[in-house]
């Protein structure tokens, strides 16, 4: 049986709709609502952070795998677009993830394999979001001479 891992965080009220989030690793994040939702817009919203978390999770997987596969990546970007439901709780019903990989002599099959491994095996954020909606990953490969 797999070991259960417990992770905790804390959130402190900064006034208005603003909060200061503290991660288990000791980092601090500013959270706030937009002005149309009663905030000042001085931080990311929790739903924005979900997309950033997905981009970071899958991005770290893919670049690590490509380096292990000895791919000469010169630039890498992850773009994430989420579609939210109209009704509350306004969950993401679909999410599209585009991995834009630029490099020299890239093996397309290795790039696609790295994206596939992240999306189906390694990235827990992708797995979590895919439990409530569709999460689609695709790769765009740009060759550099």
Secondary structure as the mmCIF struct_conf table of DSSP 4:
data_model
#
loop_
_struct_conf.conf_type_id
_struct_conf.id
_struct_conf.beg_label_comp_id
_struct_conf.beg_label_asym_id
_struct_conf.beg_label_seq_id
_struct_conf.end_label_comp_id
_struct_conf.end_label_asym_id
_struct_conf.end_label_seq_id
HELX_LH_PP_P HELX_LH_PP_P1 UNK A 2 UNK A 4
STRN STRN1 UNK A 10 UNK A 15
TURN_TY1_P TURN_TY1_P1 UNK A 16 UNK A 17
STRN STRN2 UNK A 18 UNK A 22
TURN_TY1_P TURN_TY1_P2 UNK A 24 UNK A 25
BEND BEND1 UNK A 26 UNK A 26
STRN STRN3 UNK A 28 UNK A 31
HELX_RH_3T_P HELX_RH_3T_P1 UNK A 35 UNK A 37
TURN_TY1_P TURN_TY1_P3 UNK A 38 UNK A 38
BEND BEND2 UNK A 39 UNK A 39
BEND BEND3 UNK A 43 UNK A 43
STRN STRN4 UNK A 44 UNK A 44
HELX_RH_AL_P HELX_RH_AL_P1 UNK A 46 UNK A 68
TURN_TY1_P TURN_TY1_P4 UNK A 69 UNK A 70
STRN STRN5 UNK A 72 UNK A 84
BEND BEND4 UNK A 86 UNK A 87
TURN_TY1_P TURN_TY1_P5 UNK A 88 UNK A 89
STRN STRN6 UNK A 92 UNK A 104
BEND BEND5 UNK A 105 UNK A 105
HELX_RH_AL_P HELX_RH_AL_P2 UNK A 108 UNK A 117
HELX_RH_PI_P HELX_RH_PI_P1 UNK A 118 UNK A 122
HELX_RH_AL_P HELX_RH_AL_P3 UNK A 124 UNK A 130
TURN_TY1_P TURN_TY1_P6 UNK A 131 UNK A 132
BEND BEND6 UNK A 133 UNK A 133
STRN STRN7 UNK A 134 UNK A 144
#
